[in-house]
Amino acid sequence: MDLYCVMGNPVAHSRSPWIHARFAELTGQTLAYGRRQIALDGFADGLVAFRADPEGTARGCNVTVPFKFDAGAVAQHVSPRAALAQAVNTLSFREDGVHGDNTDGAGLVNDIQRNAGVAIAGSDVLLIGAGGAAAGVIGPLLDAGARRIVLANRTLAKAVALVRRHAALALAHGAVIEAHELHTVPGDFDIVVNATASSLAGAAVPVAAGVLRPGALAVDMMYGPAAAGFMDWARAHGAVPRDGLGMLVEQAAESFAIWRGVRPPSAQVLAELRAQLDG
């Protein structure tokens, strides 16, 4: 049996096993996908244990918080988008070694464009946060044609570092990328993405409502109750709110395609998952 899993801490809440099992069912693939909670200082050991599982042959794993940087360190081959993000959320075990990729940005872009029906090309995008979640999506947003990306973060230096890392790519696309503190964000935006953990903590939205253009798409990378505060804020100020469930399914679909060479019907699985959670 080909084995896959999601590794993280915590990981019990993860919907990834259900998503990948449904992908496999709909595409006629045979595999097993589980959860593995790893000690905070034990990622390398957890990976060794997974690859030694007697139940089958480990083919790959998804990596969630807080191990995306650890995953990058163990990968012997890293995709360009993962190298730019300096974070890995998808590992593949192949004959020539461990391959690392980052599917978060593709997941966000595909959800915005395919599922929400909003074009990124020519748009102004505000990205709130400058951690690993933000780092994984800047490159794909630029590749999708964003005209301007503003990174807003409590610690300006972190946002500046990300801007510098992506400056060459922005220049190649003729796009503008800049960094600001949360209270000095200039102008308003077509798309606003919350890539901070503020939703999990129940904190107030860290930017002013003036960043939202009328009818702007406002996406929180969290989903379920954690995204409710941000979505209520967006709705109250004339924006279209969206949680991160679509991004979750789409980044999983990207990982599945890397592993199996088959593109699963992500929109169908997203609709089924939403119905399941709403029920």
C-alpha positions in Angstrom: 0.0 0.0 0.0 1.2 3.5 -0.8 1.3 5.5 2.4 0.8 9.3 2.8 0.1 11.4 5.9 -0.1 14.9 7.3 2.5 15.7 10.0 2.0 18.5 12.4 1.5 19.6 16.0 -1.4 19.8 16.6 -2.9 17.6 13.8 -6.0 15.9 15.2 -8.2 18.5 13.7 -6.9 18.1 10.2 -9.3 17.4 7.4 -6.5 16.2 5.1 -7.1 12.5 5.6 -10.8 12.8 4.5 -9.9 15.1 1.6 -7.2 12.8 0.2 -9.3 9.7 0.7 -12.0 11.3 -1.3 -9.6 12.4 -4.0 -8.3 8.8 -4.2 -11.9 7.4 -4.5 -12.8 9.9 -7.2 -9.7 9.2 -9.3 -9.4 5.5 -8.8 -6.2 5.6 -6.8 -5.2 3.1 -4.1 -3.5 4.7 -1.1 -3.8 5.2 2.6 -3.5 8.7 4.2 -3.3 9.3 7.9 -2.4 11.8 10.6 0.9 11.9 12.6 1.3 14.2 15.5 5.0 14.9 15.9 6.8 16.1 19.0 7.8 19.8 18.6 11.5 18.9 18.6 11.1 15.6 16.7 10.3 16.2 13.1 13.3 14.3 11.7 12.6 11.3 13.9 8.9 11.4 13.0 9.8 11.3 9.3 12.1 8.3 9.8 9.4 6.5 11.7 6.9 7.1 9.0 9.2 5.9 6.2 9.8 2.7 8.2 6.1 2.0 8.6 5.6 -1.8 8.0 2.0 -1.3 6.7 3.2 -0.1 3.3 5.6 2.1 1.4 5.7 5.8 2.4 5.5 7.9 -0.8 5.0 11.4 0.6 3.5 13.6 3.3 2.0 17.0 3.9 3.6 19.2 6.5 1.7 21.7 8.6 2.6 24.0 11.5 5.1 24.3 12.9 7.3 22.1 10.7 7.3 23.7 7.3 10.9 25.0 7.8 12.0 21.6 9.2 10.6 20.0 6.0 12.6 22.3 3.9 15.8 21.4 5.8 15.4 17.6 5.1 14.5 18.0 1.4 17.4 17.2 -1.0 15.6 18.7 -4.0 13.4 21.8 -3.6 11.0 23.3 -6.2 11.6 26.9 -7.2 8.4 28.0 -5.5 9.4 26.3 -2.2 12.9 27.8 -2.5 11.4 31.2 -2.8 9.0 30.7 0.1 11.8 29.1 2.1 9.1 26.7 3.5 7.9 23.2 2.4 4.5 21.7 2.9 4.7 18.7 0.6 7.4 16.0 0.7 7.7 13.3 -2.0 10.0 10.3 -1.4 11.6 9.3 -4.7 14.5 7.1 -5.9 16.8 10.2 -6.1 15.9 11.5 -2.7 13.4 13.6 -0.8 11.7 16.3 -2.9 10.1 19.4 -1.3 7.4 21.6 -2.7 5.1 24.3 -1.4 1.5 24.1 -2.6 0.0 26.8 -0.4 0.3 29.6 -2.9 -1.2 27.5 -5.7 -4.0 26.5 -3.4 -4.9 30.2 -2.6 -4.6 31.3 -6.2 -6.7 28.4 -7.5 -9.4 29.0 -4.9 -9.6 32.7 -5.6 -9.8 32.3 -9.3 -11.6 29.0 -9.9 -13.9 28.8 -6.9 -14.5 32.4 -5.9 -14.4 33.5 -9.6 -12.2 36.5 -8.9 -9.3 37.4 -11.3 -6.0 38.1 -9.8 -4.4 39.5 -13.0 -4.3 43.3 -12.7 -5.5 43.4 -9.1 -4.2 45.1 -6.0 -3.6 42.7 -3.2 -3.1 43.3 0.5 -1.4 40.5 2.4 -1.7 40.8 6.1 1.2 39.0 7.9 4.8 38.2 7.0 5.2 34.7 8.4 5.5 31.3 6.7 1.8 31.4 5.5 2.4 34.7 3.7 5.8 33.7 2.3 4.2 30.7 0.5 1.7 32.7 -1.5 3.5 35.8 -2.7 5.3 34.1 -5.6 2.1 32.4 -7.0 0.2 35.7 -6.6 2.8 37.5 -8.7 2.8 34.6 -11.2 -1.0 35.0 -11.5 -0.6 38.6 -12.5 -1.2 40.7 -9.4 -0.4 44.3 -10.3 0.5 45.4 -6.8 1.1 43.5 -3.5 1.4 45.2 -0.2 2.6 43.2 2.8 1.4 44.6 6.1 3.0 43.3 9.3 3.4 44.3 12.9 7.1 43.9 12.6 8.1 45.9 9.5 11.5 44.2 9.1 9.9 40.8 8.5 7.8 42.2 5.7 10.7 44.1 4.2 12.7 40.9 4.1 10.0 39.1 2.2 9.7 42.1 -0.3 13.4 41.9 -1.0 13.3 38.2 -1.6 10.5 38.6 -4.1 11.7 41.8 -5.7 13.3 40.2 -8.8 10.1 38.1 -9.5 7.9 41.3 -9.1 10.2 43.1 -11.5 10.0 40.3 -14.0 6.2 40.5 -13.9 6.1 44.3 -14.0 4.4 44.3 -10.6 4.9 46.5 -7.5 5.6 44.9 -4.1 6.1 46.9 -0.9 6.0 46.6 2.8 4.2 48.6 5.5 3.3 48.5 9.1 -0.3 47.5 9.9 -1.4 51.1 10.7 0.3 52.7 7.6 -1.2 50.6 4.8 -1.7 53.0 1.8 -4.9 53.0 -0.3 -7.5 50.2 -0.8 -7.4 46.8 -2.5 -9.3 44.4 -4.7 -8.2 41.4 -2.7 -7.3 41.3 1.0 -5.8 38.1 2.5 -5.4 37.5 6.2 -2.3 35.3 6.7 -1.9 36.0 10.4 -2.9 33.9 13.4 -5.1 36.8 14.7 -8.2 34.8 13.9 -7.2 31.9 16.0 -6.6 34.1 19.0 -9.9 35.9 18.5 -8.1 39.2 18.1 -9.5 42.2 16.2 -8.7 42.5 12.5 -5.3 44.3 12.5 -5.9 46.7 9.7 -8.4 49.5 9.1 -11.6 48.9 7.1 -10.5 51.5 4.6 -8.3 48.9 2.9 -11.4 47.3 1.5 -12.6 48.5 -1.9 -16.4 48.1 -2.3 -17.0 44.5 -3.3 -13.4 43.5 -2.5 -12.7 39.8 -1.8 -11.5 39.3 1.7 -10.0 35.9 2.4 -9.0 34.5 5.8 -6.6 31.5 5.5 -8.4 30.0 8.5 -11.7 28.3 8.3 -14.6 27.4 10.5 -15.1 29.4 13.8 -11.6 30.8 13.6 -12.4 32.7 10.4 -15.8 34.1 11.7 -14.5 37.4 13.1 -12.6 38.4 10.0 -15.5 37.4 7.7 -18.0 39.3 9.8 -15.7 42.4 9.6 -15.4 42.1 5.8 -19.1 41.6 5.3 -19.9 44.6 7.6 -17.7 46.8 5.4 -19.1 45.9 2.0 -16.5 43.2 1.1 -17.1 39.6 0.0 -15.9 37.3 2.8 -14.2 33.9 2.1 -12.7 31.5 4.5 -9.7 29.2 3.9 -11.5 26.0 3.3 -11.1 26.3 -0.4 -7.4 27.0 -0.1 -7.1 23.9 2.1 -8.7 21.7 -0.6 -6.9 23.3 -3.5 -3.5 23.0 -1.9 -4.3 19.3 -1.1 -5.3 18.8 -4.8 -1.9 20.3 -5.9 -0.1 17.9 -3.5 -2.2 14.9 -4.8 -1.3 15.8 -8.4 2.4 15.9 -7.5 2.3 12.5 -5.9 -0.1 10.7 -8.2 0.1 12.5 -11.5 -3.7 13.0 -11.5 -5.6 16.2 -10.9 -8.6 15.4 -8.6 -12.0 17.2 -8.8 -11.3 19.7 -6.1 -14.4 21.8 -6.6 -16.6 18.8 -6.0 -14.7 17.8 -2.9 -14.8 21.4 -1.6 -18.6 21.4 -2.0 -18.9 18.1 -0.2 -16.7 19.2 2.6 -18.6 22.5 3.1 -21.9 20.6 3.2 -20.4 18.2 5.7 -19.1 21.0 8.0 -22.3 23.1 7.6 -24.4 20.0 8.5 
